[in-house]
């Protein structure tokens, strides 16, 4: 259970981090433009 949660968290972070501060966020296929502290 912990392994799955950690895996999901790591995956979410690794996906949300570049989408938050990279200029290519809006052009990410399948991912909505995340309103992060850009």
Buried (B, 14 or more C-beta within 10 A) or exposed (E): EEEEEEEEEEEEEEEEEBBEEEEEBEEBEEEEEBEEEE
